[in-house]
Amino acid sequence: MPRPLRDPQPMLERAIADWGGHEDLWLFGYGSLIWRPDFHFTERRPAWVHGWHRALKMWSRVNRGSVQVPGLVFGLLSGGSVRGMVFRVPKADGLETLRRLWLREMPTGVYDPKWLRCGTAEGPVNALAFTLSRRSPNFTGELSDERYRHIFANAVGRYGSSLDYAQQTLAELQRHAIHDAALARLVALAAVQQPPAADCDVSQAPVYVPGSANNSTQPSGPSKENK
């Protein structure tokens, strides 16, 4: 496991204190929480959040990649809007659910947990979401299509490949009639075959080589995991 950038325990304690334990707990899922929540819930609703968007721009060296070939997982970045799902957890299960969720999402303290106002057809709810700062060492910055293709073709971690992760998320979003054109475009890149060079002396477009000092979007610090 990569060395934590921050101690996740104080952030867990703050989340517990903010929740208070007097009402049911709401959680917002925008990536794999939608199709693999791993906790008991009594209600699930489609939801939307303004001011944040889902982005496949977080390095993963354990769950969906390795130190040698970092993979990608989703982060919730500021700006725009996002559609996902909110889950209602009974207050009796809330404390244990948060502790288990922290083991899955926050072992290295990469996310900034925030309570976001989520719109639903039944009315707004305040739900806990795992957001990502652009100042985080695990924020990838902008990646080229070639870089995404390389990662999709090579990055595999303990939970499977980055491509499987992206495909499963897209399929589940579509099942709930949630349209994410940006994610659909990225997944489609994996099926695009690059034509071979006509001449072996023609220089090839650069591809990502983990550890290259010349790559401006190479992560600069210890890895942090998502889901």
LINRA-V476715 format. One line per field, one symbol per residue. ss: DSSP state (h for helix, s for strand, l for the rest). phi: phi as a letter, one per 40 degrees, with the letter a starting at -180 (. if undefined). A space follows every 10 residues. Layout:
ss: ???
phi: ???
//
This chain:
ss: lllllllhhh hhhhhhhhhl llllsssssl lhhhhlllll llssssssss ssssssssss llllllllll ssssssssss sssssssssl hhhhhhhhhh hhhhhlllll lssssssssl llllssssss slllllllsl llllhhhhhh hhhhlsslls shhhhhhhhh hhhhhlllll hhhhhhhhhl llllllllll llllllllll llllllllll lllllll
phi: .dcccbcccd cccccccccg gcbccbbbbb bcccbacgac ababbcabbc gaacacbbcb bbcbabccbc bbbcbbcchg aababbbcbd dcbccccccc cccccbcbgc cbcbcbcbcb cchcbcbcbb cbcccccccc gcbccccccc cccbcbbcbh cccddccccc ccccccfbcb cccdcccccc ccccccccbc ccccccbcbd gcccccbcdb accbbbc
//
